[in-house]
Amino acid sequence: MHTLETSQCADRNLRCFTIFRAFFSARFYYPVYALLFLDFGLTLEQFGILNAVWALTIVLSEVPSGALADTIGRRKLLITAGICMAAEMAVLLLATPGAGTLVFYLFLVNRIISGLAEAAASGADEALAYDSLKAAGRELEWGRILEQVQRMTSVAFFFAMTLGAVVYDPSFVNAALNTIGLDAQFSQSQLVKLPIFLTFLSSIVVLFSAWRMHEIKQPKKDLRETLGKSGRQILAAGRWITITPLAFGVVLCLMALDSVIRQYLTLASEYWKTIELPIASFGLIGSGTAILGIFTPRVARILADRYSPIFNLWITSALVLLGLCGLALVIPIWGIAPAVLLHLAMQLMNYHSSRYLNEIAPSEQRATVLSFKGLSTNLTYGITALLYSGLIALIKVKQETDPSAINSATEATVFTESLIWFPVYFIAALGLALALHRLRFRNKTFH
């Protein structure tokens, strides 16, 4: 029976859900992500290894976290996500730039905790909010609620990207302080932790919003039984994908596209620095490309309505290849253009993959199929990050770089050479995906 109490509970949970999603997703260090790692004294090889650890942590934690959400409750998983977010930022605040091996191990701990936080929050926030609406008999509001949450998350993302880049730029910070009459001069090393500290403050908001949520009582479930069931569902979804031509093609090609685009995205701030853009502009660029999300879904829908999946794959792949070739040219300032192509391709890819899989997946397997998609792309991204780390090591050997003589200029040269291999990797990965599909289904395509 629906009561005023359940409706009020739903309203509170929805407010908390909106705050949780916005502050958990929008992090102040995103616009300077790769640059921050390197400014702490890490190498590009270590950066690749750390990203691989983060992705593999999510892969290994995804099924157990889902089972825990069904047994101990979603609210507790969200509180755990908030605690993990605070802990991962606290670990970085303890790190001292240039402290060598210790910095790497602190970042390693950070990446593991961050992966656990992502897995704990994944789906649990939406599930709790939707269950609250359902208990109040207001399920029909869910579409409007999701739209509001996405809008607020976009606003938070814009704010975090802009402010995060600005506070990382010593020239901008010093000029702003001088404008208001404060005679202070900060160096890059003194500002390196400021985006981390701001994100730590966000984690407190995340934890508080999770704590204020109220979970609708669910029947107790056995953890071992739930873990077994979750594992069997993932395997069943995997088997269904391997016998369905369109689903198999979508997942294989998504792994090829997603891995190379996400590898670029993690290195974006180093790329902006290489093409001679001021640090303060990094956030504005990130916010500007995010605005594409307002227009791209409509274009993607028109393409999906009018053309076949294989045609849309070629369109998206062409954008990725053009973007990667443009990145490899490292054109000062105007190098922004190929990066925009990659952002556009990623939004097309996300729309088409979700639409096609949702349309063909059996209703009883739909959520698990989408979970399998997430597991597969994170696994591929982790492998790609390790391959990138190996590539950087090989380039340094080729250049006969003395490890003790590594500096920012050397890293920049190595990074620039590594960009040449991105289109090569993409052609090989996409070719392998298409070959595997043809081998599995012979003459069947994913039209």
DOKOL-899639 format. One record per residue (C-alpha): x, y, z. Coordinates in nm, 2 decimals. Each point is the difference from the previous one (the first is absolute). Layout:
BEGIN
     c1     c2     c3
      X      Y      Z
...
END
This chain:
BEGIN
     c1     c2     c3
   0.00   0.00   0.00
   0.13   0.34  -0.10
   0.02   0.25   0.29
   0.11   0.36   0.05
   0.30  -0.13   0.19
   0.12  -0.21  -0.30
  -0.05   0.30  -0.23
   0.20   0.23   0.23
   0.27  -0.27   0.02
   0.01  -0.02  -0.38
   0.04   0.38  -0.03
   0.29   0.00   0.25
   0.17  -0.30  -0.18
  -0.04   0.18  -0.33
   0.16   0.31   0.13
   0.29  -0.20   0.15
   0.03  -0.21  -0.32
   0.04   0.32  -0.21
   0.27   0.14   0.24
   0.18  -0.33   0.02
   0.02  -0.05  -0.37
   0.10   0.36  -0.08
   0.28   0.01   0.26
   0.12  -0.35  -0.05
   0.03   0.04  -0.38
   0.14   0.35  -0.03
   0.36   0.00   0.14
   0.22   0.31   0.00
   0.31  -0.18  -0.11
  -0.15  -0.14  -0.32
   0.11   0.29  -0.23
   0.37  -0.05   0.11
  -0.02  -0.38   0.06
   0.31  -0.12  -0.18
   0.19   0.33   0.07
  -0.06  -0.05   0.37
   0.15  -0.35   0.00
   0.31   0.12  -0.18
   0.04   0.31   0.22
   0.02  -0.23   0.30
   0.30  -0.16  -0.17
  -0.16  -0.31  -0.15
   0.11  -0.12  -0.35
  -0.23  -0.07  -0.29
   0.06  -0.38   0.05
  -0.11   0.03   0.36
  -0.30   0.20  -0.11
  -0.11  -0.28  -0.24
   0.05  -0.26   0.27
  -0.21   0.19   0.25
  -0.29   0.05  -0.25
   0.01  -0.38  -0.07
  -0.02  -0.08   0.37
  -0.30   0.24   0.04
  -0.18  -0.17  -0.29
   0.07  -0.35   0.11
  -0.11   0.08   0.36
  -0.34   0.10  -0.14
  -0.02  -0.32  -0.21
   0.08  -0.22   0.30
  -0.23   0.19   0.24
  -0.31   0.05  -0.22
  -0.17  -0.34   0.06
   0.08  -0.01   0.38
  -0.12   0.36   0.05
  -0.33  -0.08  -0.18
  -0.04  -0.30   0.23
   0.07   0.20   0.31
  -0.25   0.26  -0.11
  -0.27  -0.28  -0.01
   0.10  -0.13   0.35
   0.13   0.27   0.23
  -0.19   0.28  -0.18
   0.06   0.27  -0.26
   0.02   0.28   0.25
   0.30  -0.17   0.17
   0.17  -0.04  -0.34
  -0.05   0.37  -0.06
   0.14   0.09   0.34
   0.30  -0.22  -0.08
   0.04   0.18  -0.33
   0.01   0.33   0.18
   0.26  -0.13   0.26
   0.21  -0.14  -0.29
  -0.01   0.33  -0.18
   0.12   0.19   0.31
   0.27  -0.26   0.06
   0.13   0.01  -0.36
   0.03   0.38   0.02
   0.16  -0.01   0.35
   0.27  -0.24  -0.13
   0.10   0.25  -0.27
   0.00   0.28   0.24
   0.27  -0.20   0.20
   0.22  -0.03  -0.32
   0.29   0.23  -0.04
   0.09   0.10  -0.36
   0.34  -0.15  -0.11
   0.01  -0.26   0.29
   0.09  -0.28  -0.24
  -0.13  -0.35   0.06
  -0.21   0.10   0.30
  -0.21   0.23  -0.23
  -0.07  -0.29  -0.24
  -0.12  -0.23   0.28
  -0.22   0.27   0.14
  -0.15   0.05  -0.34
  -0.04  -0.37  -0.04
  -0.20  -0.01   0.33
  -0.20   0.29  -0.13
  -0.09  -0.18  -0.33
  -0.11  -0.31   0.18
  -0.22   0.19   0.24
  -0.14   0.21  -0.29
  -0.09  -0.32  -0.19
  -0.18  -0.14   0.31
  -0.19   0.33   0.03
  -0.11  -0.01  -0.36
  -0.12  -0.36   0.03
  -0.18   0.07   0.33
  -0.19   0.30  -0.15
  -0.07  -0.16  -0.34
  -0.37  -0.05  -0.03
  -0.07   0.01   0.37
  -0.09   0.37   0.01
  -0.25  -0.03  -0.29
  -0.15  -0.33   0.15
  -0.06   0.16   0.34
  -0.16   0.31  -0.15
  -0.22  -0.20  -0.23
  -0.11  -0.24   0.27
  -0.10   0.31   0.21
  -0.22   0.13  -0.28
  -0.15  -0.34  -0.06
  -0.09  -0.04   0.37
  -0.18   0.34  -0.02
  -0.18  -0.10  -0.32
   0.18   0.26  -0.20
   0.20  -0.21  -0.25
  -0.12   0.21  -0.30
   0.21   0.29   0.13
   0.32  -0.18  -0.05
   0.07   0.13  -0.35
  -0.04   0.36   0.11
   0.22  -0.07   0.31
   0.28  -0.14  -0.21
  -0.02   0.30  -0.23
   0.04   0.24   0.30
   0.28  -0.21   0.14
   0.19   0.01  -0.33
  -0.05   0.37  -0.02
   0.13   0.06   0.35
   0.29  -0.23  -0.06
   0.09   0.19  -0.32
   0.00   0.33   0.20
   0.22  -0.15   0.27
   0.23  -0.14  -0.26
   0.03   0.34  -0.17
   0.08   0.17   0.33
   0.25  -0.27   0.11
   0.18   0.00  -0.34
   0.03   0.38  -0.01
   0.10   0.05   0.36
   0.23  -0.30   0.01
   0.21   0.12  -0.29
   0.01   0.36   0.12
   0.13  -0.07   0.35
   0.27  -0.22  -0.15
   0.14   0.28  -0.21
   0.25   0.21   0.21
   0.00   0.29  -0.25
  -0.37   0.03   0.02
  -0.02  -0.04   0.38
   0.28   0.26   0.05
  -0.16   0.24  -0.24
  -0.34  -0.03   0.18
   0.16   0.05   0.34
   0.19   0.31  -0.12
  -0.32   0.14  -0.14
  -0.17  -0.01   0.34
   0.31   0.16   0.16
   0.17  -0.31   0.14
   0.37  -0.02  -0.07
   0.05  -0.37  -0.02
   0.19  -0.23  -0.23
  -0.08  -0.37  -0.02
   0.20  -0.25  -0.20
  -0.14  -0.31  -0.18
   0.12  -0.23   0.28
  -0.20   0.20   0.26
  -0.32  -0.03  -0.20
   0.03  -0.36  -0.10
  -0.22  -0.12   0.28
  -0.27   0.26  -0.02
  -0.24  -0.19  -0.24
   0.05  -0.30   0.22
  -0.10   0.19   0.31
  -0.31   0.14  -0.17
  -0.10  -0.35  -0.11
   0.06  -0.12   0.36
  -0.25   0.26   0.11
  -0.24  -0.13  -0.26
   0.04  -0.35   0.15
  -0.13   0.13   0.33
  -0.32   0.12  -0.18
  -0.03  -0.34  -0.18
   0.03  -0.19   0.33
  -0.25   0.23   0.18
  -0.25  -0.04  -0.29
   0.03  -0.38   0.01
  -0.04   0.00   0.38
  -0.33   0.20  -0.03
  -0.15  -0.25  -0.24
  -0.26  -0.25   0.13
  -0.03  -0.34  -0.15
  -0.33  -0.18  -0.05
   0.02  -0.32   0.19
   0.09  -0.30  -0.21
  -0.02  -0.37   0.09
   0.33  -0.14   0.13
   0.21  -0.19  -0.26
   0.29  -0.24   0.05
   0.33   0.15  -0.12
   0.14  -0.32  -0.14
  -0.32  -0.08  -0.19
  -0.02   0.35  -0.14
   0.37   0.00  -0.10
  -0.06  -0.33  -0.18
  -0.31   0.13  -0.17
   0.17   0.32  -0.11
   0.29  -0.20  -0.15
  -0.23  -0.23  -0.18
  -0.20   0.29  -0.15
   0.32   0.16  -0.13
   0.11  -0.33  -0.16
  -0.35  -0.05  -0.15
   0.01   0.35  -0.14
   0.34  -0.07  -0.15
  -0.13  -0.32  -0.16
  -0.30   0.19  -0.15
   0.23   0.26  -0.14
   0.22  -0.26  -0.17
  -0.29  -0.16  -0.18
  -0.17   0.33  -0.11
   0.17   0.16  -0.31
  -0.10   0.36   0.07
   0.08  -0.01   0.38
   0.34  -0.18  -0.06
   0.09   0.26  -0.27
  -0.11   0.30   0.22
   0.20  -0.12   0.30
   0.32  -0.09  -0.20
   0.00   0.33  -0.19
  -0.09   0.20   0.32
   0.31  -0.15   0.17
   0.22   0.11  -0.29
  -0.14   0.35  -0.01
  -0.04   0.06   0.37
   0.35  -0.11   0.10
   0.18   0.24  -0.23
  -0.23   0.30   0.06
   0.02  -0.05   0.38
   0.38  -0.03  -0.02
   0.01   0.34  -0.17
  -0.24   0.15   0.26
   0.22  -0.10   0.29
   0.30   0.17  -0.18
  -0.20   0.30  -0.11
   0.16   0.26   0.24
   0.35  -0.11  -0.11
  -0.11   0.04  -0.36
  -0.13   0.35   0.06
   0.33   0.09   0.16
   0.19  -0.14  -0.29
  -0.20   0.21  -0.25
   0.09   0.31   0.20
  -0.33   0.08   0.16
  -0.01   0.19   0.34
  -0.10  -0.22   0.29
  -0.29   0.22   0.09
  -0.16  -0.08  -0.34
  -0.01  -0.38   0.07
  -0.32   0.02   0.20
  -0.17   0.22  -0.26
   0.09  -0.24  -0.28
  -0.14  -0.29   0.21
  -0.32   0.19   0.07
  -0.03   0.10  -0.36
   0.03  -0.35  -0.13
  -0.26  -0.11   0.26
  -0.25   0.24  -0.17
   0.02  -0.23  -0.30
  -0.21  -0.23   0.21
  -0.30   0.23  -0.05
   0.00  -0.04  -0.37
   0.17  -0.33  -0.08
  -0.28  -0.23   0.12
  -0.24   0.14  -0.26
   0.25  -0.06  -0.28
   0.07  -0.35   0.14
  -0.38  -0.07   0.00
  -0.04   0.11  -0.36
   0.29  -0.22  -0.11
  -0.14  -0.30   0.19
  -0.35   0.05  -0.15
   0.12   0.04  -0.36
   0.31  -0.22  -0.03
   0.12  -0.34   0.09
   0.23  -0.08   0.30
   0.29  -0.08  -0.23
  -0.04   0.33  -0.18
   0.00   0.19   0.33
   0.31  -0.20   0.11
   0.19   0.13  -0.30
  -0.11   0.36   0.06
   0.11  -0.02   0.37
   0.33  -0.18  -0.09
   0.08   0.26  -0.27
  -0.04   0.27   0.26
   0.23  -0.19   0.24
   0.26  -0.06  -0.26
   0.00   0.36  -0.12
   0.02   0.12   0.36
   0.29  -0.23   0.09
   0.20   0.10  -0.31
  -0.06   0.36   0.08
   0.12  -0.05   0.35
   0.32  -0.16  -0.13
   0.08   0.32  -0.19
   0.02   0.19   0.33
  -0.11   0.34  -0.16
   0.04   0.29   0.25
  -0.33   0.15   0.10
  -0.20  -0.14  -0.30
   0.06  -0.35   0.14
  -0.33   0.05   0.18
  -0.19  -0.09  -0.32
   0.10  -0.37  -0.02
  -0.08  -0.04   0.37
  -0.35   0.13  -0.06
  -0.05  -0.28  -0.26
   0.09  -0.26   0.27
  -0.25   0.15   0.24
  -0.27   0.00  -0.27
   0.09  -0.36  -0.09
  -0.03  -0.11   0.36
  -0.34   0.14   0.05
  -0.12  -0.16  -0.33
   0.15  -0.33   0.12
  -0.17   0.01   0.34
  -0.34   0.08  -0.15
   0.01  -0.26  -0.27
   0.14  -0.28   0.22
  -0.26   0.06   0.27
  -0.28   0.02  -0.25
   0.08  -0.31  -0.19
   0.06  -0.21   0.31
  -0.32   0.12   0.17
  -0.20  -0.07  -0.31
   0.11  -0.36  -0.05
   0.07  -0.12   0.35
  -0.26  -0.22   0.17
  -0.18   0.20   0.27
   0.10  -0.25   0.27
   0.37   0.04  -0.10
   0.01   0.37  -0.10
   0.17   0.13   0.31
   0.25  -0.28   0.01
   0.09   0.04  -0.36
   0.07   0.37   0.06
   0.21  -0.10   0.31
   0.20  -0.24  -0.22
   0.06   0.29  -0.25
   0.14   0.20   0.29
   0.22  -0.28   0.12
   0.14  -0.07  -0.35
   0.08   0.37  -0.08
   0.17   0.05   0.34
   0.20  -0.32  -0.06
   0.11   0.11  -0.34
   0.08   0.35   0.13
   0.22  -0.15   0.27
   0.19  -0.22  -0.26
   0.04   0.31  -0.23
   0.14   0.20   0.29
   0.26  -0.27   0.06
   0.09  -0.01  -0.37
   0.05   0.37   0.01
   0.23  -0.03   0.30
   0.20  -0.26  -0.20
   0.01   0.23  -0.30
   0.14   0.29   0.20
   0.27  -0.23   0.14
   0.09  -0.12  -0.35
   0.02   0.36  -0.13
   0.24   0.09   0.28
   0.22  -0.30  -0.07
   0.00   0.10  -0.37
   0.10   0.35   0.09
   0.26  -0.14   0.24
  -0.15   0.22   0.28
   0.19  -0.03   0.33
  -0.27  -0.07   0.27
   0.19   0.23   0.24
  -0.01   0.28  -0.26
  -0.38   0.00  -0.05
  -0.15   0.35   0.02
  -0.31   0.18  -0.13
   0.16   0.08  -0.33
   0.09  -0.36  -0.05
  -0.35  -0.12   0.09
  -0.15   0.25  -0.24
   0.22  -0.14  -0.29
  -0.09  -0.36   0.09
  -0.37   0.09   0.03
   0.00   0.17  -0.35
   0.15  -0.31  -0.16
  -0.25  -0.23   0.18
  -0.29   0.19  -0.17
   0.12  -0.14  -0.34
  -0.10  -0.35   0.11
  -0.36   0.08   0.10
  -0.14  -0.03  -0.36
   0.21  -0.31  -0.05
  -0.15  -0.16   0.31
  -0.35   0.10  -0.10
   0.02  -0.15  -0.35
   0.14  -0.33   0.15
  -0.26  -0.01   0.27
  -0.30   0.07  -0.23
   0.14  -0.24  -0.26
   0.03  -0.28   0.27
  -0.36   0.07   0.12
  -0.14  -0.03  -0.35
   0.21  -0.31  -0.07
  -0.12  -0.17   0.32
  -0.36   0.08  -0.10
   0.04  -0.14  -0.35
   0.17  -0.31   0.14
  -0.28  -0.06   0.25
  -0.30   0.07  -0.24
   0.16  -0.05  -0.35
  -0.22   0.19  -0.24
  -0.24   0.16   0.26
   0.05   0.37   0.06
  -0.14   0.22   0.27
  -0.25   0.19  -0.21
END
